[in-house]
Amino acid sequence: MILKSLEINTDRVAVEWASAAEGPLFVKLITEFTGKIKDIGTLGSGEGLNREELMRKMKAASMAVEGMKLRMAFAKQAKQMKKDEAYGHLPSEEKLLTVLMNEMARYEKL
């Protein structure tokens, strides 16, 4: 969600599992991911973004994530997931995105 709001290709992040006993699998995962990143290109230019603007947005996103409002919004979402026993998806991604965008806008002005 944060990467999308920054217009950064979400393929730049991957979460995979390989145990310590699965060396060949680890090598395969890293090799594939490295190839994907090379194909995408350097951060920002791969997405056609202005470096200065991207850095400003990334700083604002970092500050927003560290801030209390976004953490509280996530906490409310987690509480709702537990209440509904609906784990694995956010009850309202739109609400989180709205809080994130508002906080980013606030921090971009600093």
N, CA, C and O of each residue as an XYZ file, in Angstrom:
440
protein
N       0.826     -1.183      0.000
C       0.000      0.000      0.000
C       0.877      1.256      0.000
O       0.595      2.215     -0.719
N       1.922      1.244      0.797
C       2.809      2.410      0.865
C       3.571      2.562     -0.444
O       3.700      3.670     -0.964
N       4.076      1.453     -0.979
C       4.801      1.532     -2.240
C       3.888      2.033     -3.360
O       4.301      2.845     -4.188
N       2.659      1.550     -3.379
C       1.714      2.018     -4.396
C       1.483      3.517     -4.277
O       1.423      4.221     -5.285
N       1.354      4.005     -3.049
C       1.119      5.437     -2.854
C       2.321      6.264     -3.300
O       2.173      7.432     -3.659
N       3.514      5.661     -3.278
C       4.727      6.340     -3.735
C       4.980      6.115     -5.227
O       5.944      6.635     -5.789
N       4.098      5.331     -5.858
C       4.222      4.969     -7.275
C       5.485      4.143     -7.536
O       6.091      4.232     -8.604
N       5.868      3.341     -6.543
C       7.024      2.456     -6.658
C       6.523      1.059     -7.008
O       5.545      0.578     -6.436
N       7.189      0.427     -7.936
C       6.838     -0.916     -8.377
C       6.854     -1.871     -7.178
O       7.882     -2.017     -6.516
N       5.739     -2.507     -6.902
C       5.641     -3.398     -5.738
C       6.452     -4.679     -5.905
O       6.648     -5.417     -4.939
N       6.921     -4.948     -7.110
C       7.792     -6.113     -7.320
C       9.161     -5.913     -6.697
O       9.972     -6.840     -6.680
N       9.434     -4.717     -6.185
C      10.719     -4.451     -5.536
C      10.798     -5.091     -4.151
O      11.862     -5.096     -3.532
N       9.693     -5.623     -3.667
C       9.660     -6.266     -2.353
C       9.144     -7.694     -2.531
O       8.173     -7.933     -3.249
N       9.805     -8.624     -1.872
C       9.365    -10.018     -1.915
C       9.569    -10.639     -0.545
O      10.554    -10.355      0.136
N       8.653    -11.468     -0.156
C       8.783    -12.226      1.079
C       8.686    -13.706      0.702
O       7.649    -14.173      0.229
N       9.752    -14.411      0.914
C       9.829    -15.836      0.590
C      10.362    -16.584      1.807
O      10.955    -15.982      2.702
N      10.149    -17.886      1.837
C      10.637    -18.682      2.942
C      11.616    -19.722      2.431
O      11.334    -20.439      1.471
N      12.757    -19.798      3.074
C      13.725    -20.852      2.802
C      14.440    -21.136      4.121
O      15.005    -20.229      4.732
N      14.415    -22.379      4.554
C      15.086    -22.731      5.805
C      16.588    -22.799      5.582
O      17.062    -22.772      4.447
N      17.323    -22.888      6.668
C      18.783    -22.970      6.589
C      19.226    -24.220      5.835
O      20.326    -24.256      5.284
N      18.391    -25.226      5.809
C      18.727    -26.474      5.124
C      18.412    -26.426      3.627
O      18.686    -27.387      2.908
N      17.846    -25.330      3.160
C      17.444    -25.224      1.750
C      18.321    -24.236      0.983
O      17.821    -23.298      0.362
N      19.617    -24.459      1.034
C      20.565    -23.581      0.356
C      20.268    -23.374     -1.120
O      20.245    -22.231     -1.578
N      20.038    -24.451     -1.887
C      19.755    -24.273     -3.315
C      18.485    -23.443     -3.568
O      18.443    -22.640     -4.501
N      17.469    -23.636     -2.749
C      16.250    -22.838     -2.889
C      16.539    -21.372     -2.603
O      16.055    -20.494     -3.316
N      17.326    -21.101     -1.565
C      17.692    -19.726     -1.229
C      18.425    -19.060     -2.396
O      18.120    -17.925     -2.762
N      19.384    -19.769     -2.971
C      20.142    -19.240     -4.111
C      19.192    -18.948     -5.273
O      19.302    -17.905     -5.918
N      18.270    -19.857     -5.540
C      17.300    -19.677     -6.629
C      16.443    -18.435     -6.393
O      16.262    -17.625     -7.301
N      15.912    -18.281     -5.165
C      15.062    -17.133     -4.836
C      15.823    -15.818     -4.992
O      15.305    -14.865     -5.575
N      17.039    -15.767     -4.477
C      17.843    -14.547     -4.555
C      18.199    -14.225     -5.999
O      18.142    -13.068     -6.413
N      18.564    -15.247     -6.763
C      18.928    -15.037     -8.167
C      17.738    -14.505     -8.960
O      17.886    -13.577     -9.755
N      16.564    -15.085     -8.748
C      15.359    -14.627     -9.446
C      15.006    -13.197     -9.045
O      14.676    -12.372     -9.896
N      15.078    -12.911     -7.752
C      14.733    -11.571     -7.276
C      15.717    -10.533     -7.810
O      15.314     -9.450     -8.235
N      16.999    -10.862     -7.787
C      18.021     -9.947     -8.304
C      17.781     -9.662     -9.788
O      17.905     -8.520    -10.231
N      17.442    -10.684    -10.542
C      17.140    -10.505    -11.964
C      15.937     -9.611    -12.179
O      15.924     -8.771    -13.079
N      14.921     -9.798    -11.342
C      13.714     -8.967    -11.440
C      14.044     -7.499    -11.176
O      13.571     -6.612    -11.887
N      14.854     -7.253    -10.157
C      15.231     -5.877     -9.817
C      16.064     -5.259    -10.943
O      15.880     -4.089    -11.278
N      16.969     -6.033    -11.523
C      17.766     -5.528    -12.645
C      16.871     -5.151    -13.810
O      17.098     -4.138    -14.471
N      15.840     -5.973    -14.065
C      14.899     -5.684    -15.155
C      14.088     -4.419    -14.880
O      13.821     -3.639    -15.795
N      13.701     -4.217    -13.632
C      12.913     -3.030    -13.266
C      13.755     -1.765    -13.402
O      13.270     -0.737    -13.875
N      15.003     -1.843    -12.991
C      15.893     -0.680    -13.058
C      16.068     -0.035    -11.698
O      15.498     -0.484    -10.704
N      16.866      1.025    -11.665
C      17.141      1.692    -10.398
C      15.878      2.321     -9.829
O      14.953      2.677    -10.559
N      15.866      2.446     -8.518
C      14.700      2.994     -7.822
C      14.375      4.384     -8.342
O      15.234      5.265     -8.376
N      13.158      4.566     -8.734
C      12.707      5.856     -9.257
C      12.759      5.898    -10.765
O      11.736      6.088    -11.422
N      13.948      5.721    -11.320
C      14.054      5.789    -12.781
C      13.335      4.609    -13.428
O      12.803      4.737    -14.530
N      13.317      3.463    -12.752
C      12.585      2.301    -13.254
C      11.089      2.556    -13.326
O      10.378      1.921    -14.105
N      10.626      3.475    -12.521
C       9.201      3.830    -12.504
C       8.930      5.143    -13.242
O       7.781      5.567    -13.367
N       9.981      5.769    -13.721
C       9.818      7.045    -14.415
C       9.557      8.201    -13.463
O       8.860      9.153    -13.814
N      10.117      8.119    -12.254
C       9.885      9.147    -11.244
C      11.094     10.066    -11.107
O      12.237      9.632    -11.249
N      10.834     11.311    -10.835
C      11.864     12.304    -10.561
C      12.511     11.964     -9.228
O      11.809     11.790     -8.232
N      13.833     11.865     -9.190
C      14.542     11.442     -7.972
C      14.259     12.366     -6.789
O      14.010     11.885     -5.683
N      14.293     13.661     -6.998
C      14.074     14.603     -5.892
C      12.664     14.461     -5.319
O      12.473     14.459     -4.103
N      11.694     14.345     -6.201
C      10.309     14.185     -5.737
C      10.134     12.858     -5.013
O       9.464     12.789     -3.982
N      10.742     11.799     -5.560
C      10.666     10.487     -4.928
C      11.273     10.520     -3.532
O      10.690      9.978     -2.593
N      12.427     11.143     -3.384
C      13.084     11.218     -2.077
C      12.228     12.012     -1.086
O      12.148     11.652      0.089
N      11.601     13.070     -1.544
C      10.731     13.874     -0.679
C       9.539     13.032     -0.214
O       9.175     13.050      0.962
N       8.935     12.288     -1.161
C       7.788     11.441     -0.818
C       8.198     10.305      0.119
O       7.464      9.962      1.046
N       9.377      9.723     -0.129
C       9.834      8.634      0.731
C      10.082      9.124      2.155
O       9.774      8.422      3.118
N      10.632     10.312      2.287
C      10.854     10.876      3.616
C       9.517     11.118      4.310
O       9.366     10.830      5.497
N       8.548     11.650      3.565
C       7.220     11.901      4.138
C       6.550     10.586      4.531
O       5.913     10.513      5.582
N       6.683      9.550      3.706
C       6.096      8.243      4.024
C       6.750      7.654      5.265
O       6.067      7.087      6.117
N       8.057      7.785      5.369
C       8.773      7.290      6.539
C       8.278      7.971      7.815
O       8.045      7.316      8.830
N       8.122      9.278      7.749
C       7.635     10.020      8.913
C       6.193      9.639      9.237
O       5.820      9.548     10.406
N       5.376      9.414      8.193
C       3.979      9.022      8.409
C       3.893      7.664      9.090
O       3.073      7.464      9.986
N       4.741      6.731      8.664
C       4.734      5.386      9.241
C       5.182      5.419     10.696
O       4.696      4.642     11.518
N       6.096      6.305     11.009
C       6.567      6.435     12.383
C       5.563      7.176     13.263
O       5.623      7.083     14.489
N       4.659      7.897     12.651
C       3.705      8.715     13.393
C       2.608      7.916     14.066
O       2.361      6.757     13.734
N       1.970      8.549     14.999
C       0.952      7.902     15.818
C      -0.353      7.638     15.061
O      -0.991      6.608     15.281
N      -0.757      8.547     14.179
C      -2.056      8.392     13.514
C      -2.135      7.121     12.681
O      -3.126      6.395     12.748
N      -1.097      6.847     11.896
C      -1.123      5.657     11.057
C      -1.042      4.388     11.905
O      -1.716      3.399     11.616
N      -0.224      4.419     12.942
C      -0.143      3.249     13.829
C      -1.472      2.990     14.517
O      -1.861      1.836     14.697
N      -2.164      4.038     14.899
C      -3.481      3.874     15.529
C      -4.494      3.311     14.523
O      -5.328      2.475     14.870
N      -4.409      3.779     13.281
C      -5.308      3.265     12.246
C      -5.062      1.773     12.019
O      -6.013      1.009     11.862
N      -3.789      1.351     11.999
C      -3.477     -0.072     11.872
C      -3.987     -0.851     13.078
O      -4.510     -1.955     12.930
N      -3.840     -0.287     14.258
C      -4.302     -0.963     15.477
C      -5.818     -1.176     15.425
O      -6.309     -2.238     15.808
N      -6.550     -0.181     14.958
C      -8.007     -0.320     14.829
C      -8.362     -1.417     13.823
O      -9.301     -2.185     14.032
N      -7.593     -1.477     12.722
C      -7.824     -2.516     11.716
C      -7.553     -3.903     12.314
O      -8.317     -4.839     12.082
N      -6.471     -4.030     13.080
C      -6.124     -5.306     13.700
C      -7.205     -5.732     14.690
O      -7.573     -6.905     14.755
N      -7.705     -4.776     15.454
C      -8.767     -5.075     16.422
C     -10.024     -5.559     15.693
O     -10.690     -6.488     16.150
N     -10.343     -4.933     14.570
C     -11.519     -5.334     13.795
C     -11.327     -6.726     13.188
O     -12.264     -7.524     13.162
N     -10.115     -7.022     12.697
C      -9.833     -8.355     12.149
C     -10.029     -9.421     13.222
O     -10.611    -10.476     12.967
N      -9.534     -9.133     14.429
C      -9.668    -10.094     15.523
C     -11.140    -10.287     15.875
O     -11.595    -11.412     16.078
N     -11.872     -9.192     15.944
C     -13.299     -9.251     16.274
C     -14.059    -10.077     15.237
O     -14.900    -10.906     15.585
N     -13.756     -9.841     13.965
C     -14.452    -10.538     12.875
C     -13.867    -11.911     12.583
O     -14.424    -12.669     11.788
N     -12.732    -12.240     13.229
C     -11.997    -13.472     12.945
C     -11.739    -13.591     11.454
O     -11.879    -14.664     10.868
N     -11.364    -12.488     10.857
C     -11.114    -12.413      9.414
C      -9.659    -12.023      9.206
O      -9.355    -10.894      8.822
N      -8.771    -12.963      9.463
C      -7.347    -12.687      9.355
C      -6.889    -12.806      7.904
O      -7.462    -13.559      7.117
N      -5.861    -12.058      7.571
C      -5.286    -12.166      6.241
C      -5.641    -11.028      5.297
O      -5.036    -10.893      4.233
N      -6.606    -10.216      5.671
C      -6.914     -9.045      4.847
C      -7.370     -7.910      5.756
O      -7.898     -8.136      6.845
N      -7.160     -6.708      5.292
C      -7.536     -5.537      6.081
C      -9.015     -5.237      5.901
O      -9.524     -5.294      4.782
N      -9.712     -4.918      6.984
C     -11.139     -4.591      6.870
C     -11.402     -3.388      5.963
O     -12.388     -3.370      5.226
N     -10.529     -2.390      6.016
C     -10.737     -1.208      5.183
C      -9.395     -0.607      4.779
O      -8.855      0.271      5.453
N      -8.875     -1.103      3.665
C      -7.613     -0.576      3.156
C      -7.773      0.896      2.778
O      -6.825      1.676      2.874
N      -8.978      1.267      2.347
C      -9.235      2.667      1.974
C      -9.008      3.615      3.142
O      -8.438      4.691      2.965
N      -9.447      3.227      4.334
C      -9.252      4.081      5.514
C      -7.762      4.252      5.816
O      -7.299      5.356      6.103
N      -7.025      3.151      5.748
C      -5.583      3.236      5.997
C      -4.904      4.101      4.951
O      -4.038      4.913      5.277
N      -5.293      3.929      3.702
C      -4.698      4.719      2.630
C      -5.007      6.201      2.807
O      -4.154      7.051      2.548
N      -6.219      6.512      3.247
C      -6.591      7.908      3.489
C      -5.733      8.506      4.596
O      -5.236      9.624      4.457
N      -5.553      7.775      5.692
C      -4.716      8.255      6.795
C      -3.283      8.432      6.306
O      -2.650      9.450      6.588
N      -2.767      7.441      5.569
C      -1.401      7.520      5.051
C      -1.229      8.742      4.158
O      -0.272      9.499      4.322
N      -2.134      8.940      3.226
C      -2.010     10.055      2.285
C      -2.113     11.400      3.012
O      -1.378     12.333      2.691
N      -3.010     11.504      3.979
C      -3.133     12.746      4.749
C      -1.863     13.032      5.546
O      -1.393     14.168      5.592
N      -1.315     11.999      6.168
C      -0.093     12.169      6.944
C       1.092     12.503      6.040
O       1.923     13.346      6.379
N       1.164     11.843      4.898
C       2.251     12.142      3.960
C       2.162     13.594      3.478
O       3.176     14.286      3.394
N       0.959     14.045      3.164
C       0.774     15.417      2.712
C       1.226     16.390      3.788
O       1.841     17.416      3.498
N       0.913     16.057      5.030
C       1.307     16.909      6.151
C       2.830     16.975      6.280
O       3.387     18.054      6.480
N       3.501     15.836      6.168
C       4.954     15.787      6.322
C       5.700     16.314      5.102
O       6.832     16.780      5.228
N       5.088     16.248      3.928
C       5.743     16.778      2.727
C       5.902     18.284      2.809
O       6.788     18.848      2.167
N       5.058     18.944      3.587
C       5.114     20.387      3.733
C       6.239     20.843      4.661
O       6.627     22.011      4.648
N       6.759     19.916      5.463
C       7.818     20.271      6.417
C       9.147     20.469      5.748
O      10.136     20.771      6.416
